[in-house]
């Protein structure tokens, strides 16, 4: 089950303050500006911590 669309409307990258978009079939949320991908846990709760994010191309 993907992240709730209402939650996606308010989630932003904690570094850039830009809206994030789902990637990897909902397993992560990516910031288009800094390219950080924040993981989404098994319970569909995003982990929006800089230390947990990975930078992707």
Number of C-alpha atoms within 10 A of each C-alpha: 9 14 18 10 9 8 10 16 11 9 17 17 23 13 13 12 11 15 17 23 18 18 14 10 9 16 18 23 28 24 23 15 13 14 16 22 26 26 23 18 13 9 9 15 13 19 16 18 12 13 8 11 17 13 11 10 6
